[in-house]
Amino acid sequence: MKGIAGLESPDSKEMGLKIGKKVGFDILARCFDNTGLSHLTTAMVDILKSSDEACVNFMEALLDDDDAEPVMEILFDCPDKIARKNLVRIIRYLVCRLKEIDKEKILANEFDVITETYTTYSGET
C-alpha cells in the first residue's frame, strides 16, 4: 500500500483503495488482533492525499457498498476502539477533503446540473 501511494497511475491508486477498503473495513475491523490497521490507515490516507478524484470515488464506493453498512457498523456499533479510531481517521480525512473540493468548485463557479422528471398519478410529467 505504501508503494501504491507513490505511483502516478490513477488505476493503481483505485485498485489500492479497493484492496484497502476490503482489508480495512471488512476484514481487519472485525478481527480480534487488528494492530496492523494503523499502518493500513496511514497508507490509505497517503493515497487519498495524492488525488481529489480518488477521494471522490472512494467515498462514493464506501457509501454505495451495501448502503454504507460497513461504515455505519464501524462508526456506531463497533466495540473495538482500535478499529473505530483508525477507520474513522480515513472517513474524517475524506469528509474534510470533500468539503474543500466542493468549496473550490463553488468558488470557481462550477455547478452540476441535475434534471429530474416526475410523473403524477394522472400521467402528467
Stockholm file with secondary structure:
# STOCKHOLM 1.0

chainA/1-125         MKGIAGLESPDSKEMGLKIGKKVGFDILARCFDNTGLSHLTTAMVDILKSSDEACVNFMEALLDDDDAEPVMEILFDCPDKIARKNLVRIIRYLVCRLKEIDKEKILANEFDVITETYTTYSGET
#=GR chainA/1-125 SS CHHHHTCCCHHHHHHHHHHHHIIIIIIGGGSSCCTTHHHHHHHHHHHHHTCHHHHHHHHHHHHHGGGGHHHHIIIIICCCHHHHHHHHHHHHHHHHHHHHHHHHHHHTTCCCCCCCCCCCTTSCC
#=GC SS_cons         CHHHHTCCCHHHHHHHHHHHHIIIIIIGGGSSCCTTHHHHHHHHHHHHHTCHHHHHHHHHHHHHGGGGHHHHIIIIICCCHHHHHHHHHHHHHHHHHHHHHHHHHHHTTCCCCCCCCCCCTTSCC
//
